[in-house]
């Protein structure tokens, strides 16, 4: 029994020693990059450096994992344009045209009317312009307080004391005509 035990232990020793001497080395090398973010969408800068330009720049961007979109726009300032046009007209000696350009703004229109200096109307100034503005109140700039003063008040409805009498024959004929049209 002792000989068998020695034989089995030698066998195990040889099996383990042979495996240690002839070890295989299989190395797999790979690199996985996980710290790279997708490129971001940068909003373009819309620069308006010239002080003589009546525009304001605005831009926006949005980025997802797949797609990025960016855009920019220049927004015109209409009041700034009106002021520059008026200054140019005044500098050329066209004072009535300069005032007419400013009167397109309801605030200027109201200020002129409240100071009893009415905005020009088709070349007419002063009281003649006031009369024409009253006739053509629908051309007064929207938002004006003066427009409410010039707008005619609705007339009172005239009511009759006698009730409306309907002839039954005409009603039946009307219904038959309507059915005929359908």
C-alpha positions as CSV (number, residue, x, y, z in Angstrom):
1,X,0.0,0.0,0.0
2,X,2.9,2.3,0.7
3,X,4.3,1.5,-2.7
4,X,1.1,2.5,-4.3
5,X,1.0,5.8,-2.4
6,X,4.5,6.6,-3.4
7,X,3.7,5.7,-7.0
8,X,0.6,8.0,-7.1
9,X,2.5,10.9,-5.5
10,X,5.3,10.6,-8.0
11,X,2.9,10.5,-10.8
12,X,1.2,13.7,-9.5
13,X,4.5,15.3,-9.0
14,X,5.6,14.6,-12.6
15,X,2.3,15.8,-13.9
16,X,2.5,19.1,-12.1
17,X,6.2,19.6,-12.8
18,X,5.8,18.9,-16.5
19,X,3.1,21.5,-16.7
20,X,5.2,24.1,-15.0
21,X,8.1,23.5,-17.3
22,X,6.1,23.7,-20.5
23,X,3.8,26.7,-19.7
24,X,2.2,28.3,-22.7
25,X,2.0,32.1,-22.8
26,X,-0.9,33.6,-24.8
27,X,-1.2,37.3,-24.4
28,X,-4.0,39.3,-26.0
29,X,-3.4,43.0,-26.2
30,X,-6.1,45.5,-27.1
31,X,-6.8,49.2,-26.4
32,X,-10.3,50.5,-25.9
33,X,-10.6,54.3,-25.9
34,X,-13.5,55.5,-23.7
35,X,-12.5,59.0,-22.7
36,X,-13.1,60.7,-26.1
37,X,-16.1,62.9,-26.2
38,X,-17.8,63.8,-29.6
39,X,-16.9,67.2,-30.9
40,X,-19.2,70.0,-29.7
41,X,-21.2,72.4,-31.9
42,X,-19.9,75.9,-31.3
43,X,-22.3,78.8,-31.9
44,X,-20.8,81.2,-34.4
45,X,-20.0,84.7,-33.1
46,X,-21.9,87.3,-35.0
47,X,-19.9,90.4,-34.5
48,X,-21.2,93.9,-35.4
49,X,-18.3,96.2,-34.8
50,X,-19.5,99.2,-36.9
51,X,-21.6,101.6,-34.9
52,X,-23.4,102.7,-38.1
53,X,-25.0,99.3,-38.5
54,X,-28.5,98.9,-37.1
55,X,-28.3,95.2,-36.4
56,X,-27.8,93.0,-33.4
57,X,-26.2,89.6,-33.6
58,X,-27.6,86.4,-32.1
59,X,-26.4,82.8,-32.3
60,X,-27.2,79.4,-30.9
61,X,-26.0,75.8,-31.0
62,X,-27.1,72.4,-29.9
63,X,-25.2,69.2,-29.7
64,X,-26.2,65.5,-29.4
65,X,-24.1,62.4,-29.4
66,X,-24.6,62.1,-33.2
67,X,-25.4,65.5,-34.6
68,X,-24.5,69.1,-33.8
69,X,-26.2,72.2,-35.3
70,X,-25.1,75.8,-35.0
71,X,-26.5,78.9,-36.5
72,X,-26.2,82.7,-36.4
73,X,-28.5,85.6,-37.5
74,X,-28.4,89.4,-37.6
75,X,-31.6,91.0,-36.3
76,X,-32.4,94.5,-37.7
77,X,-33.3,97.3,-35.4
78,X,-36.1,99.2,-37.2
79,X,-36.2,102.1,-34.8
80,X,-32.4,102.7,-35.3
81,X,-32.9,102.6,-39.1
82,X,-35.8,105.1,-38.8
83,X,-33.6,107.5,-36.8
84,X,-30.7,107.2,-39.3
85,X,-33.0,107.8,-42.3
86,X,-34.5,110.8,-40.6
87,X,-31.1,112.3,-39.8
88,X,-30.0,111.7,-43.5
89,X,-33.1,113.4,-44.8
90,X,-32.7,116.4,-42.4
91,X,-29.0,116.8,-43.4
92,X,-30.2,117.0,-47.0
93,X,-32.5,119.8,-46.1
94,X,-35.7,117.7,-46.3
95,X,-37.1,118.7,-42.9
96,X,-40.7,117.7,-43.6
97,X,-39.7,114.3,-44.9
98,X,-37.5,113.8,-41.9
99,X,-40.4,114.5,-39.5
100,X,-42.7,112.3,-41.6
101,X,-40.2,109.4,-41.2
102,X,-40.1,109.8,-37.5
103,X,-44.0,110.1,-37.4
104,X,-44.2,106.4,-38.5
105,X,-43.5,105.6,-34.8
106,X,-46.7,105.9,-32.8
107,X,-44.8,107.5,-29.8
108,X,-43.6,110.3,-32.0
109,X,-47.0,110.7,-33.6
110,X,-48.7,111.0,-30.2
111,X,-46.0,113.5,-28.9
112,X,-46.5,115.7,-32.0
113,X,-50.3,115.6,-31.7
114,X,-50.2,116.4,-28.0
115,X,-47.9,119.4,-28.6
116,X,-50.4,120.6,-31.3
117,X,-47.8,120.2,-34.0
118,X,-49.3,117.5,-36.2
119,X,-47.3,115.1,-38.3
120,X,-47.3,116.0,-42.0
121,X,-49.9,114.3,-44.2
122,X,-49.2,114.0,-47.9
123,X,-47.3,117.3,-48.0
124,X,-49.8,119.1,-45.8
125,X,-48.6,120.5,-42.5
126,X,-50.2,122.2,-39.5
127,X,-54.0,122.4,-39.3
128,X,-54.4,121.1,-42.8
129,X,-52.5,118.0,-41.8
130,X,-54.7,117.6,-38.6
131,X,-57.9,117.7,-40.8
132,X,-56.5,115.1,-43.1
133,X,-55.4,112.8,-40.2
134,X,-58.9,113.0,-38.8
135,X,-60.4,112.0,-42.2
136,X,-57.9,109.2,-42.6
137,X,-57.6,108.0,-39.1
138,X,-56.9,104.4,-40.3
139,X,-53.5,105.6,-41.5
140,X,-52.4,106.6,-38.0
141,X,-49.7,104.3,-36.6
142,X,-51.0,101.3,-34.7
143,X,-50.7,101.7,-30.9
144,X,-51.3,105.5,-31.0
145,X,-53.5,107.0,-28.2
146,X,-54.5,109.8,-30.6
147,X,-56.0,107.2,-33.0
148,X,-58.7,106.4,-30.4
149,X,-59.6,110.1,-30.2
150,X,-60.0,110.4,-34.0
151,X,-61.8,107.1,-34.5
152,X,-65.5,107.9,-34.9
153,X,-67.7,106.5,-32.2
154,X,-70.2,103.8,-33.2
155,X,-73.7,105.2,-34.0
156,X,-76.6,104.2,-31.8
157,X,-78.8,101.5,-33.3
158,X,-82.3,102.6,-34.3
159,X,-84.9,100.3,-32.9
160,X,-88.5,100.1,-34.2
161,X,-91.5,99.7,-32.0
162,X,-93.3,97.7,-34.6
163,X,-92.4,94.0,-34.7
164,X,-91.3,92.4,-38.0
165,X,-94.0,90.5,-39.6
166,X,-93.1,87.5,-41.7
167,X,-95.4,86.1,-44.4
168,X,-95.6,82.3,-44.0
169,X,-95.8,81.8,-47.7
170,X,-92.5,83.6,-48.3
171,X,-90.9,81.5,-45.6
172,X,-91.9,78.2,-47.2
173,X,-90.8,79.4,-50.6
174,X,-87.4,80.4,-49.1
175,X,-87.0,76.9,-47.5
176,X,-87.8,75.2,-50.8
177,X,-85.3,77.4,-52.7
178,X,-82.6,76.5,-50.1
179,X,-83.4,72.8,-50.5
180,X,-83.2,73.2,-54.3
181,X,-79.8,74.8,-54.1
182,X,-78.5,71.9,-51.9
